[in-house]
Amino acid sequence: MNLADFKVGVDNVIFSVDSQEHRLLVLLVKREENPFINQWSLPGTLVRKGESLEASAQRILAEKIRVNNLYLEQLYTFGGPHRDPRESPDSFGVRYLSVSYFALVRFEEAQLLSNNNHKTTWHIVQEVPQLGFDHNEILAYGYQRLRNKLEYSPIAFEILPELFTLNDLYQVYSTILGENFADYSNFRSRLLKLGFLIDTEKKVSRGAGRPASLYRFDAEAFAPFKDKPFVFV
């Protein structure tokens, strides 16, 4: 029996919602070494000795971006043969597993830390080029997971400030799911009836319209809805 030799890497699909421009973004880095030198890819790393998978994912995040509000979740393990050219006998001759994570961060708060010559930049998800390795497949898997999470989990509140308007919340959903997922009035009335958004009775003025009410997410009130499909959609 021939057992494969493996190295384990972590690749992060880091999404961000730019509500002002209605864009869903993903963070990409330009590779500076082979394989796929000068090609865009997801931020990734090999796991170090004594390092947990999540610690490795957090390390890559900390090296690339500084942000206060963050959601991070393990996505999937990609380990098919021939996904990495270094598997070739002419190279290192070992298999490379990728344990992927996906993260969601607030665009307004996110500060890129390693943007030398624009080698770490945000890309619009729908306009991502051909990436190195199988990273287009990982990105597509992460995008689908993100869309699914929005339907039944309070993931959006992870990247909103503690106090937010209903339009702030709607912009997150419409940017990720598309503006046709629900009209604003139905979205508003549905969520208010569910009872886990608390009206703080504070107002905020933005532009020429009427001041908007500020709400707060009540995690305890949301508990009965946890993991039930289509809560938000």
Wavefront OBJ file of the C-alpha trace (Angstrom):
o trace
v 0.000 0.000 0.000
v 1.451 3.320 -1.085
v 0.473 6.142 1.264
v 0.581 9.703 -0.011
v 2.777 12.291 1.647
v 0.818 15.447 2.428
v 1.432 19.059 3.219
v -1.489 21.037 4.621
v -2.234 24.593 3.613
v -4.908 27.082 4.555
v -6.586 29.344 1.991
v -8.882 32.184 3.048
v -11.842 33.487 1.078
v -12.134 36.971 2.605
v -15.347 38.691 1.543
v -16.264 42.297 2.180
v -19.421 44.266 1.479
v -18.964 47.766 0.094
v -22.488 49.026 0.743
v -21.765 52.509 -0.631
v -20.928 51.179 -4.094
v -23.096 48.025 -3.800
v -20.164 45.701 -4.423
v -19.310 42.298 -2.995
v -15.527 42.076 -2.842
v -12.993 39.323 -2.256
v -9.378 39.820 -1.207
v -6.754 38.485 -3.634
v -2.970 38.453 -3.575
v -0.555 38.344 -6.492
v 1.807 35.409 -6.117
v 5.497 36.260 -6.004
v 6.851 32.766 -6.512
v 6.146 29.614 -8.493
v 3.830 27.975 -9.124
v 1.536 30.562 -10.695
v 3.984 33.429 -10.215
v 2.416 36.864 -10.926
v -1.071 35.296 -10.929
v -3.847 36.259 -8.527
v -4.825 33.794 -5.827
v -6.550 33.616 -2.474
v -4.418 34.519 0.569
v -2.935 31.274 1.823
v -0.135 29.643 3.746
v 1.219 26.277 4.784
v 0.414 25.274 8.350
v 3.412 25.603 10.663
v 4.567 23.013 13.176
v 2.478 23.161 16.325
v -0.049 25.500 14.726
v -3.775 24.776 14.575
v -5.688 25.214 11.346
v -7.705 28.130 12.712
v -4.574 29.791 14.076
v -3.059 29.515 10.602
v -6.172 31.101 9.065
v -6.101 33.881 11.656
v -2.403 34.463 10.963
v -3.032 35.010 7.263
v -5.842 37.413 8.091
v -3.632 39.324 10.511
v -0.848 39.567 7.910
v -3.128 40.925 5.200
v -5.822 42.973 6.887
v -6.677 44.830 10.068
v -10.370 44.907 10.982
v -12.489 45.087 14.131
v -15.663 43.256 13.108
v -14.974 39.845 11.593
v -16.773 36.573 10.915
v -14.575 33.505 10.251
v -15.706 29.937 9.558
v -14.067 26.801 8.179
v -15.351 26.181 4.672
v -14.181 22.896 3.128
v -11.126 20.745 2.477
v -9.890 20.600 -1.105
v -7.516 17.721 -1.650
v -8.004 16.200 -5.059
v -4.939 14.875 -6.873
v -3.229 17.252 -9.304
v -4.704 20.396 -7.706
v -1.174 21.656 -7.098
v 1.676 21.467 -9.650
v 4.135 20.807 -6.827
v 2.664 17.316 -6.580
v 4.565 16.384 -9.733
v 7.505 13.970 -9.293
v 9.582 16.626 -11.056
v 8.775 19.027 -8.208
v 8.277 18.169 -4.532
v 6.312 15.009 -5.191
v 3.879 15.470 -2.301
v 0.145 16.149 -2.164
v -1.080 19.540 -0.995
v -4.355 19.727 0.919
v -6.123 23.056 1.251
v -8.321 23.583 4.286
v -10.266 26.662 3.311
v -11.900 29.269 5.520
v -14.221 32.050 4.620
v -14.360 35.396 6.357
v -16.680 38.375 6.158
v -15.392 41.818 7.131
v -16.664 45.395 7.060
v -15.220 47.210 4.054
v -15.358 50.595 5.783
v -13.181 49.333 8.644
v -10.849 47.034 6.746
v -7.278 48.238 6.410
v -5.005 46.354 4.021
v -1.594 45.806 5.569
v 0.501 44.382 2.740
v -0.511 46.309 -0.336
v 2.967 46.771 -1.799
v 2.581 47.683 -5.465
v -1.075 46.637 -5.258
v -0.180 42.974 -4.738
v -2.979 42.625 -2.178
v -6.233 44.182 -3.372
v -10.000 43.838 -3.310
v -11.637 42.427 -6.437
v -15.325 42.469 -7.344
v -16.469 38.850 -6.994
v -18.228 38.776 -10.360
v -15.077 40.071 -12.105
v -12.429 37.792 -10.579
v -9.881 36.578 -13.178
v -8.494 33.058 -13.543
v -6.780 32.301 -10.230
v -3.889 30.030 -9.396
v -4.407 26.442 -8.238
v -8.124 25.583 -7.796
v -8.883 28.892 -6.135
v -11.756 29.789 -8.484
v -13.477 26.616 -7.290
v -12.765 27.495 -3.648
v -14.092 31.012 -4.195
v -17.288 29.713 -5.815
v -17.818 27.323 -2.903
v -17.276 30.148 -0.421
v -19.677 32.461 -2.252
v -22.408 29.826 -2.159
v -21.802 29.236 1.557
v -22.029 32.958 2.220
v -25.352 33.209 0.367
v -26.730 30.232 2.256
v -25.619 31.616 5.621
v -27.445 34.866 4.958
v -30.749 33.026 4.660
v -30.795 31.476 8.135
v -28.031 32.938 10.306
v -27.351 36.416 11.710
v -23.989 36.595 9.947
v -24.718 40.108 8.641
v -24.725 41.494 12.185
v -21.126 40.353 12.586
v -20.027 43.124 10.248
v -22.559 45.800 11.127
v -21.935 48.282 13.935
v -23.838 47.676 17.164
v -26.447 50.250 16.121
v -27.612 50.249 12.511
v -30.506 51.304 10.330
v -32.718 48.833 8.536
v -31.383 50.214 5.275
v -27.829 49.404 6.424
v -28.942 45.802 6.922
v -30.811 45.710 3.629
v -27.753 46.973 1.756
v -25.679 44.056 3.054
v -28.276 41.554 1.858
v -28.955 43.157 -1.503
v -25.239 43.489 -2.257
v -24.612 39.785 -1.632
v -27.874 38.260 -2.864
v -28.735 40.753 -5.579
v -31.223 43.590 -5.470
v -34.078 41.343 -6.625
v -33.983 39.056 -3.572
v -36.677 41.163 -1.824
v -37.984 44.686 -1.961
v -37.111 46.913 0.960
v -40.614 47.309 2.398
v -41.230 43.542 2.570
v -37.756 42.955 4.025
v -38.391 45.627 6.654
v -41.842 44.462 7.707
v -40.820 40.796 7.850
v -37.825 41.378 10.117
v -39.660 43.729 12.463
v -42.435 41.157 12.947
v -39.901 38.493 13.984
v -38.958 40.543 17.015
v -35.181 40.227 17.247
v -34.444 43.771 16.095
v -34.742 46.254 18.943
v -35.647 49.865 18.157
v -33.272 51.961 20.272
v -35.460 55.069 19.717
v -32.362 56.856 18.483
v -32.273 58.494 15.053
v -29.578 59.232 12.511
v -29.713 61.746 9.653
v -28.165 60.863 6.305
v -28.765 63.135 3.360
v -31.974 65.036 2.767
v -34.447 62.339 3.871
v -36.121 61.874 7.207
v -33.938 60.681 10.106
v -33.765 56.874 10.220
v -34.290 54.751 13.325
v -31.319 52.912 14.787
v -31.767 49.255 15.697
v -29.829 46.707 17.722
v -29.700 42.935 17.152
v -31.005 40.880 20.104
v -29.220 37.507 20.053
v -31.434 36.029 22.779
v -34.614 36.916 20.906
v -33.114 35.340 17.770
v -32.386 31.991 19.506
v -35.722 30.304 18.527
v -34.957 31.013 14.853
v -31.406 29.648 14.895
v -30.589 27.357 11.957
v -34.107 27.604 10.552
v -34.081 28.221 6.777
v -35.225 31.424 5.134
v -35.470 33.561 8.249
v -34.097 36.631 6.494
v -35.147 36.026 2.905
l 1 2 3 4 5 6 7 8 9 10 11 12 13 14 15 16 17 18 19 20 21 22 23 24 25 26 27 28 29 30 31 32 33 34 35 36 37 38 39 40 41 42 43 44 45 46 47 48 49 50 51 52 53 54 55 56 57 58 59 60 61 62 63 64 65 66 67 68 69 70 71 72 73 74 75 76 77 78 79 80 81 82 83 84 85 86 87 88 89 90 91 92 93 94 95 96 97 98 99 100 101 102 103 104 105 106 107 108 109 110 111 112 113 114 115 116 117 118 119 120 121 122 123 124 125 126 127 128 129 130 131 132 133 134 135 136 137 138 139 140 141 142 143 144 145 146 147 148 149 150 151 152 153 154 155 156 157 158 159 160 161 162 163 164 165 166 167 168 169 170 171 172 173 174 175 176 177 178 179 180 181 182 183 184 185 186 187 188 189 190 191 192 193 194 195 196 197 198 199 200 201 202 203 204 205 206 207 208 209 210 211 212 213 214 215 216 217 218 219 220 221 222 223 224 225 226 227 228 229 230 231 232 233
